[in-house]
């Protein structure tokens, strides 16, 4: 399957057992079980923003307060009840036979023609083609699994008829335990996902089953193709097909046909039960006893017989999550006296869990993970850094490596993009899907800061495992990524320097035709090209002399007469025009996400940080802007601002009861914020190359006695 194989799981468990036995009498080791368990999220009612999830990085299920997906309508505008996988994608039919080439438009930024996949304002076939390829393919909601609850008159129970709700996510075991009452009858539901299979496991107990008032329902929607929603169209039953293709007393196999997409749902239950069709895509599973357990496995291909029992699935979940928490990094804030420390710890613990279930799959994740669709379910490569870098810093490098293999499969498309724009190497696309097809965009197609990410992440993997195996695995793509970067930088003879232009920078309020030398991108170019040279040397190759010239002659960051770094060299009104003081304060990434370089002056960056802190339009920022600010403040020796940034009281820095980073009504889930938080905290604890201070990102005022272990320093 897509997640850890069983051998790796056993190895993790053995390491965890050895670690526990070796450290059980070491007083200064963190009590990891206590750390994790005191941050278990609890729910006592139907709260649209408080749904909980179980998953394994490649498959996740989000449930309501009943422990299953019984009342999805309550959560539609909150954190929806999703069932998503890495393989579950769908495209609407293309009867007009749109071709991707119809989305291309030619630009001239450097004296030659470069074609970009864009959206079009004027009606016509090109706009329709661009819209088609922007929407398709999109990620599927695989189906809802809920409780079918009725009263004594056989009427469907309303949420208000359910009382005494008490739900907890046991992070240590990866199990959601839910209890509630209806009248005088109790219900107990336990929910887990197998760590290696796209399989939901459920245990139910209630006298309602024997009374015929509690069953299990399965409901399957058609996709919406909408920009941001749970992907559930209930108004088009004629457009898809759900069939029972095999059934006996203990199993039932369903086949779903959604246009050209076909997948399967394999139900296995302990004790007798029967599955009946209520509507075209609505089924009811009726158990035969008050205690009932079942697994529901989703597969892309016709499954073979599954011998995993419900209890084995729960045991596998418990074993995997116990090993997860016992290994890798840990940060304990319980000895801190600052009143904000407990909240920071809660965010850190929950973010580790969420990133492991939502953003640790075989593909780079979408920004809302496996919970609901944003940007049609596609993933954004410029966000891969925010989703994945923390895995290496927390010494869970294997979870980062899961998604790195996709780049090898995507490289032919990246090479095509570079060639059609007359560059060398491969240009990594911004918004894409497993096929690596570009999504047309007036912004995304011109972004460039995703390009060095592969080099940065490969370097982190090498730092944690400096082996020939790592060099051989990633060396080719490090080279090809750098070849594009070298050919993309434009040499300016008049000033004898290299420029970055024809880009929309990370601060997306700027436009490609007018942007020259955005500061973060310059700093990133300098770092990644320097690392690429190191990789050549490690592989026994000569340094590329042209790359050395580029590194030496990259433009330094531009600042104004007030000593503030500009959003780009041409943006001389950066601190006057409101457009430049909203969105991402990306200039801070030039010394924060990135290490020091000759392009950046510390005193100027510190002055810029102070100005941004006091004057930025923080209400127009995104979740990862706060950890980016924290990393810059930490490197600049301002730990008060580093902590303050992580806990700034702003809407887009809100962390819900389930740990999700809330942005707005459209993005109720935003995992780059969670990943950025973990990256910043790791750096604030373990520091960075050349730093010798312990916890350099936390104030030394006696209030931040932070304990940490097994974290790696940032470059």
HELIX and SHEET records of a PDB file:
HELIX    1   1 UNK A    6  UNK A   23  1                                  18    
HELIX    2   2 UNK A   32  UNK A   37  1                                   6    
HELIX    3   3 UNK A   72  UNK A   75  1                                   4    
HELIX    4   4 UNK A  100  UNK A  103  5                                   4    
HELIX    5   5 UNK A  125  UNK A  135  1                                  11    
HELIX    6   6 UNK A  159  UNK A  161  5                                   3    
HELIX    7   7 UNK A  207  UNK A  210  1                                   4    
HELIX    8   8 UNK A  237  UNK A  239  5                                   3    
HELIX    9   9 UNK A  310  UNK A  326  1                                  17    
HELIX   10  10 UNK A  341  UNK A  358  1                                  18    
HELIX   11  11 UNK A  375  UNK A  377  5                                   3    
HELIX   12  12 UNK A  381  UNK A  383  5                                   3    
HELIX   13  13 UNK A  384  UNK A  393  1                                  10    
HELIX   14  14 UNK A  397  UNK A  420  1                                  24    
HELIX   15  15 UNK A  444  UNK A  446  5                                   3    
HELIX   16  16 UNK A  453  UNK A  464  1                                  12    
HELIX   17  17 UNK A  468  UNK A  488  1                                  21    
HELIX   18  18 UNK A  512  UNK A  514  5                                   3    
HELIX   19  19 UNK A  519  UNK A  538  1                                  20    
HELIX   20  20 UNK A  545  UNK A  553  1                                   9    
HELIX   21  21 UNK A  578  UNK A  581  5                                   4    
HELIX   22  22 UNK A  586  UNK A  591  5                                   6    
HELIX   23  23 UNK A  602  UNK A  615  1                                  14    
HELIX   24  24 UNK A  618  UNK A  620  5                                   3    
HELIX   25  25 UNK A  623  UNK A  635  1                                  13    
HELIX   26  26 UNK A  639  UNK A  646  1                                   8    
HELIX   27  27 UNK A  651  UNK A  653  5                                   3    
HELIX   28  28 UNK A  671  UNK A  686  1                                  16    
SHEET    1   A 9 UNK A  42  UNK A  43  0                                        
SHEET    2   A 9 UNK A 163  UNK A 170 -1                                        
SHEET    3   A 9 UNK A 175  UNK A 182 -1                                        
SHEET    4   A 9 UNK A 185  UNK A 193 -1                                        
SHEET    5   A 9 UNK A 199  UNK A 206 -1                                        
SHEET    6   A 9 UNK A 291  UNK A 299 -1                                        
SHEET    7   A 9 UNK A 261  UNK A 270 -1                                        
SHEET    8   A 9 UNK A 251  UNK A 258 -1                                        
SHEET    9   A 9 UNK A 240  UNK A 247 -1                                        
SHEET    1   B 3 UNK A  52  UNK A  55  0                                        
SHEET    2   B 3 UNK A  59  UNK A  63 -1                                        
SHEET    3   B 3 UNK A  83  UNK A  85 -1                                        
SHEET    1   C 2 UNK A  89  UNK A  90  0                                        
SHEET    2   C 2 UNK A 138  UNK A 139 -1                                        
SHEET    1   D 2 UNK A 104  UNK A 107  0                                        
SHEET    2   D 2 UNK A 114  UNK A 117 -1                                        
SHEET    1   E 4 UNK A 144  UNK A 149  0                                        
SHEET    2   E 4 UNK A 214  UNK A 219 -1                                        
SHEET    3   E 4 UNK A 282  UNK A 287 -1                                        
SHEET    4   E 4 UNK A 273  UNK A 279 -1                                        
SHEET    1   F 2 UNK A 228  UNK A 229  0                                        
SHEET    2   F 2 UNK A 373  UNK A 374 -1                                        
SHEET    1   G 2 UNK A 330  UNK A 332  0                                        
SHEET    2   G 2 UNK A 707  UNK A 709 -1                                        
SHEET    1   H 2 UNK A 379  UNK A 380  0                                        
SHEET    2   H 2 UNK A 431  UNK A 432 -1                                        
SHEET    1   I 2 UNK A 490  UNK A 492  0                                        
SHEET    2   I 2 UNK A 497  UNK A 499 -1                                        
SHEET    1   J 2 UNK A 654  UNK A 655  0                                        
SHEET    2   J 2 UNK A 661  UNK A 662 -1                                        
END                                                                             
